């Protein structure tokens, strides 16, 4: 997807602790020769000089909440009310990104999600821009061979098998 001046974008950054974070802003311009973009990040006074590979157009499917935590991964797998909180966290992130939702309907008993795959839960059904999406939590549970846990909450297009 080609980005144009004024597009809402997401910028990948690394914080002081080395953790990946995303910030949002508006594209000023792209310098294709140097592979950089200039982005007016929200709450910053000047355009930031960002590597082009770290700049992505904002879409409902690019908004995500992510945790690199083995303990949290295990807690979310076994504590349904914590999963319900992820819906609200993702909704807040979507608002920061500038995504307008037409509908958000939590799934499962008390909105705790439905365990629909060995490593995922369907948390909610979303509508935005006339399209329907699943809000899904993917969990990479730590194992002896892969000790790092990961939780990712993102929207995916809703496809029905016929």
C-alpha positions as CSV (number, residue, x, y, z in Angstrom):
1,X,0.0,0.0,0.0
2,X,1.4,3.3,-1.0
3,X,1.5,6.0,1.7
4,X,0.7,9.6,1.0
5,X,1.2,12.8,2.9
6,X,-1.4,13.1,5.6
7,X,-2.0,9.4,6.0
8,X,-2.4,8.1,9.5
9,X,0.6,5.8,10.3
10,X,2.0,3.6,13.0
11,X,5.7,3.9,13.9
12,X,7.7,1.1,15.5
13,X,10.1,2.3,18.1
14,X,12.2,0.8,20.9
15,X,11.9,2.3,24.4
16,X,14.7,2.9,27.0
17,X,14.2,-0.7,28.3
18,X,14.6,-2.1,24.8
19,X,10.9,-3.0,24.5
20,X,9.1,-2.6,21.2
21,X,6.4,0.1,21.2
22,X,4.2,1.7,18.6
23,X,3.3,5.3,18.3
24,X,0.9,7.0,15.9
25,X,1.0,10.1,13.8
26,X,0.6,11.5,10.3
27,X,2.9,11.1,7.4
28,X,4.6,14.3,6.3
29,X,6.8,12.9,3.5
30,X,8.9,10.0,2.3
31,X,12.5,10.2,1.2
32,X,12.7,7.0,-0.9
33,X,16.3,7.6,-1.8
34,X,17.3,7.3,1.8
35,X,14.5,4.9,2.9
36,X,13.2,7.4,5.5
37,X,9.9,8.9,6.4
38,X,9.1,12.1,8.2
39,X,6.2,11.6,10.6
40,X,4.4,14.1,12.8
41,X,4.0,11.7,15.8
42,X,1.1,12.6,18.1
43,X,2.1,14.9,21.0
44,X,5.5,15.8,19.4
45,X,6.1,19.3,18.0
46,X,8.4,18.3,15.1
47,X,8.4,15.7,12.4
48,X,10.3,12.6,13.4
49,X,12.9,11.1,11.0
50,X,12.0,7.4,10.9
51,X,13.4,4.5,8.9
52,X,10.8,3.7,6.3
53,X,10.7,0.0,7.4
54,X,9.3,1.1,10.8
55,X,6.4,3.1,9.3
56,X,3.1,1.4,8.4
57,X,-0.3,2.7,7.4
58,X,-2.9,2.5,10.1
59,X,-5.6,-0.1,9.4
60,X,-7.8,-2.0,11.8
61,X,-5.6,-5.1,11.2
62,X,-2.3,-3.3,12.1
63,X,-3.5,-2.2,15.5
64,X,-2.4,-4.7,18.1
65,X,-1.7,-5.1,21.8
66,X,1.4,-7.3,22.5
67,X,3.0,-8.6,25.7
68,X,6.3,-10.4,25.8
69,X,5.8,-12.2,29.1
70,X,5.7,-15.9,30.0
71,X,3.9,-15.2,33.3
72,X,1.2,-13.1,31.6
73,X,0.7,-15.6,28.8
74,X,0.0,-18.4,31.4
75,X,-2.2,-16.1,33.5
76,X,-4.3,-15.1,30.4
77,X,-4.7,-18.8,29.4
78,X,-6.1,-19.7,32.8
79,X,-7.9,-16.5,34.0
80,X,-10.9,-15.6,31.9
81,X,-11.5,-12.1,33.4
82,X,-8.0,-11.1,32.4
83,X,-8.9,-11.9,28.8
84,X,-11.9,-9.6,29.0
85,X,-9.6,-6.8,29.9
86,X,-7.7,-7.3,26.7
87,X,-10.7,-6.3,24.7
88,X,-10.7,-2.9,26.4
89,X,-7.0,-2.5,26.1
90,X,-7.2,-3.2,22.3
91,X,-10.1,-0.8,22.0
92,X,-8.1,2.0,23.7
93,X,-5.2,1.3,21.3
94,X,-7.5,1.4,18.3
95,X,-8.8,4.8,19.5
96,X,-5.1,6.1,19.8
97,X,-4.6,4.8,16.2
98,X,-7.6,6.8,15.0
99,X,-9.8,3.7,14.2
100,X,-13.5,4.2,14.5
101,X,-15.5,1.2,15.5
102,X,-19.1,0.8,14.5
103,X,-19.7,-2.2,16.8
104,X,-17.7,-4.2,19.4
105,X,-19.4,-7.2,20.9
106,X,-17.4,-9.3,23.4
107,X,-17.8,-13.1,23.0
108,X,-18.2,-16.0,25.5
109,X,-19.6,-16.2,29.0
110,X,-19.3,-12.8,30.7
111,X,-17.3,-11.5,27.7
112,X,-14.3,-13.7,28.5
113,X,-13.8,-15.0,25.0
114,X,-14.1,-18.4,23.3
115,X,-11.2,-20.8,23.1
116,X,-11.3,-21.5,19.4
117,X,-7.9,-23.0,18.7
118,X,-5.1,-24.6,20.7
119,X,-3.3,-21.2,21.1
120,X,-6.0,-18.6,20.5
121,X,-9.2,-17.1,21.9
122,X,-11.9,-15.2,19.9
123,X,-12.5,-12.3,22.2
124,X,-15.0,-10.1,20.3
125,X,-16.7,-9.4,17.0
126,X,-15.9,-5.9,15.6
127,X,-17.4,-3.8,12.8
128,X,-15.5,-0.9,11.2
129,X,-16.0,0.7,7.8
130,X,-18.8,-1.8,6.9
131,X,-16.5,-4.8,7.4
132,X,-16.6,-7.5,10.2
133,X,-13.6,-8.6,12.1
134,X,-12.7,-11.0,14.9
135,X,-10.7,-9.7,17.8
136,X,-8.4,-12.5,18.7
137,X,-5.8,-13.3,21.4
138,X,-2.9,-15.4,20.2
139,X,-0.8,-16.9,23.0
140,X,2.6,-18.5,22.5
141,X,2.8,-20.5,25.7
142,X,6.3,-21.0,27.0
143,X,7.8,-24.5,26.6
144,X,11.2,-25.9,27.7
145,X,12.4,-25.6,24.1
146,X,10.9,-22.0,23.7
147,X,10.9,-20.4,27.1
148,X,9.6,-17.0,26.0
149,X,5.9,-16.4,26.1
150,X,4.0,-14.0,23.9
151,X,0.5,-12.6,23.9
152,X,-0.8,-10.8,20.8
153,X,-4.3,-9.3,20.5
154,X,-5.3,-8.2,17.0
155,X,-8.2,-7.9,14.6
156,X,-8.5,-10.3,11.7
157,X,-11.0,-10.2,8.8
158,X,-14.0,-12.5,9.5
159,X,-14.2,-15.2,6.9
160,X,-16.9,-17.8,6.8
161,X,-16.2,-21.3,5.4
162,X,-19.0,-22.4,3.0
